Structures are given as structure tokens and as C-alpha cells.
Amino acid sequence: MFEKEIGAGIGKNVDRILRGRSDWRGKTVVDLACGDGRTTYVLRNLGADVRPYDILPERCKLEDGAQYADIMEGLPIESDSVDVVILQEVIEHLPNHLSALQEICRILKPGGELFLTTPNRSSLASKLAYLFFESEILRGTPPSAMESVWGESGDKRYYGHLFLMGAQQLRTLSMLAGFSSMEVHRTEKSTSSQWLMLPLYPALLGISYRAYRRAVRKSKSHAYASEKMAQLKLNVVGRVLTNKFLIASLRK
């Protein structure tokens, strides 16, 4: 079941990362925006207790289906009750990132994890696309009002990739929401980003380091300097710059 869906695109990367872990047995997992249920299916086979939710639960192909939930309305889940939340290809559709992250942080137990995927706005190819046309990809145009509403239900609107964000913004918003750390996972590489590393990386490294040095001179706080170093490392690490997808684990 779901072999075709899991074996392609971002699903292949998610499946590899999830199956590469040995800590799923007995974990309470919430699969938000579960779609057809493929990730719930995988994690249940790995021993996790998974509860699937979606704004369109009728799309779920699992025998027991999914429950309705809209993260922007608040989740019907008790606080501090979940070990892991799965949020795949959703946050770039939400107009209020901080509110969504705060709601997820609320339901997670202390030490709990948000496993999140989103298009990699921080790859070199995406940075260049934004520089040239403020678009998501080099061969694309920016989202317009004509194509950015993907669905409507009553007074609700569901948007396309209108709220993309990169690794730096995700990390900052997650800290403000109550998370304590972020780990970026390795995914398959973007060919365009790999080619761009040779001409662009020296300049990116130099400009980033200069900005870091200017920032730390403004304050003698060790905590501030450590934060700026964390930002610098995130900005120059090859994994973030060349990953085709942004897949991260945020710890509460």
C-alpha cells in the first residue's frame, strides 16, 4: 500500500528518514494534513501510535480514516500530550506561521518533536530565483492573486505556495513559538544548486562572515554571539544550500 506514492519525490526522502530511526515504537504521533494517509501507514508499521488529521479527511485512504482539524482554528488535542507531530508541505500555505508553530508546540510534550517539510527556500537555486524574479524556482514566475487561492469553503480560503520561508526564518519563528533547537535533515540534492556552489559559495561565505563579525561587535553578550554563530552556520552549511527539500526536526 502506498508504494508508488512513497517511492517518488519528497515522499522518498521522508520515508528514508523516518525508517532510518529506531525510536518510533510506543510514540504518540499526530499526522497533521495527513492527505491520503501514507505517512500514518508507514509510522504505524514502525510501531508508533498515530492519529491522522486533515482539513479534508475524506481524502484519507486508511481503513479507519482521519479526523477533521484545521491548525489555524486550533487543534482538538490536549496540551503536552504528543511525542511527535508530522507536518508535511503545509506551512508554506499558512498565512500565520508563528500561530501554527505555537499551536503545535502547545500539544507537544516537553522534549517533543515537530517533523516538518517545506520547499527549500534556502537552496542556492531558490535564492537566485528570488533575486531574479522573486519566484520559487528559476524557471517560474512569482505567485499571483489569480493562481494563489487553491480552494475555498464558505468564508475560508486555502492558499498555494504564497508563504514560503527559508531555514533562518523557520528557526527564528520556531524559537519564538517555544521550540529549543532545529536539525536540518539531508535530502536528495538540487542539481542546479550544486552547480551554483562553485561560482557563488565563496561570495556567500565571505558576505555571511562579514555580517556575523559586524553583528557580534555590537554586543558583548556571549548568548548573542552564540546565536549569531548559529545563524552563520545555518547560512553557509552545504546541506541547506543544496538540499532539494527542507526537512527539519524542531525540538520543544
Salt bridges, closest charged atoms under 4 A:
ASP15 OD1 - ARG19 NE 2.71
ASP23 OD2 - ARG21 NH2 3.11
ASP23 OD2 - LYS27 NZ 3.37
ASP36 OD2 - ARG38 NH2 2.78
ASP54 OD2 - ARG59 NH2 3.16
ASP64 OD2 - ARG44 NH2 3.00
GLU73 OE2 - LYS156 NZ 2.36
ASP80 OD1 - LYS252 NZ 2.91
ASP83 OD1 - LYS109 NZ 3.33
GLU92 OE2 - HIS93 NE2 3.59
GLU92 OE2 - HIS161 NE2 3.73
GLU103 OE2 - ARG106 NH2 2.72
GLU113 OE1 - ARG21 NH2 2.94
GLU113 OE1 - ARG251 NH2 3.39
GLU136 OE1 - HIS161 ND1 3.07
GLU152 OE1 - ARG157 NE 3.51
GLU183 OE2 - HIS185 ND1 3.98
GLU188 OE1 - LYS244 NZ 3.86
GLU227 OE2 - ARG171 NH1 2.70
